[in-house]
Amino acid sequence: MITVTFATETGNAEDLAEEAGKFLTEKGMDNRVIDIARLESGDLGEIETLVAIVSTWGDGEPPTDAEDFFFELRDRETMNLSHLKYAVLALGDTCYDLFCQFGKDLDAELERHGAECMLDRVDCDVDYEDSFDAWIGEVADRLGRSLAPV
């Protein structure tokens, strides 16, 4: 099962996560959409595929509801996530110095713990629709290839 998660302050990442879930379902891929605030870093041990759509808040921080999850992940010395494949879409605003910083930080922490990035993180400015469409299409293509019978 694919876990589509989101971290949002204004709702944009949640809306995109819902769209991603519907798109993956249309492609025949079993998935669930869940707020990252409902996860603990230890839950990543049970997830095989993570599709994360996250926004940055304030001065490069995670959205308020995502802080506990992220700080717990960041503060763990070791965690074996070698079984986990992931993709990150980061939402931000280029008017800020720390553009898409939470997405960058989440990507780095997942990698630090041994997770495998399926494709390069995409950092989106305020006009993110085209970037999202291309990204979720690529995610679905990669997942379709990895889930196809050999």
Secondary structure as GFF3:
##gff-version 3
##sequence-region A 1 150
A	DSSP	beta_strand	2	7	.	.	.	ID=ss1
A	DSSP	alpha_helix	12	26	.	.	.	ID=ss2
A	DSSP	beta_strand	31	35	.	.	.	ID=ss3
A	DSSP	three_ten_helix	36	38	.	.	.	ID=ss4
A	DSSP	three_ten_helix	41	46	.	.	.	ID=ss5
A	DSSP	beta_strand	49	55	.	.	.	ID=ss6
A	DSSP	three_ten_helix	64	66	.	.	.	ID=ss7
A	DSSP	alpha_helix	67	75	.	.	.	ID=ss8
A	DSSP	beta_strand	85	91	.	.	.	ID=ss9
A	DSSP	alpha_helix	101	112	.	.	.	ID=ss10
A	DSSP	beta_strand	116	117	.	.	.	ID=ss11
A	DSSP	beta_strand	122	124	.	.	.	ID=ss12
A	DSSP	alpha_helix	129	147	.	.	.	ID=ss13
###
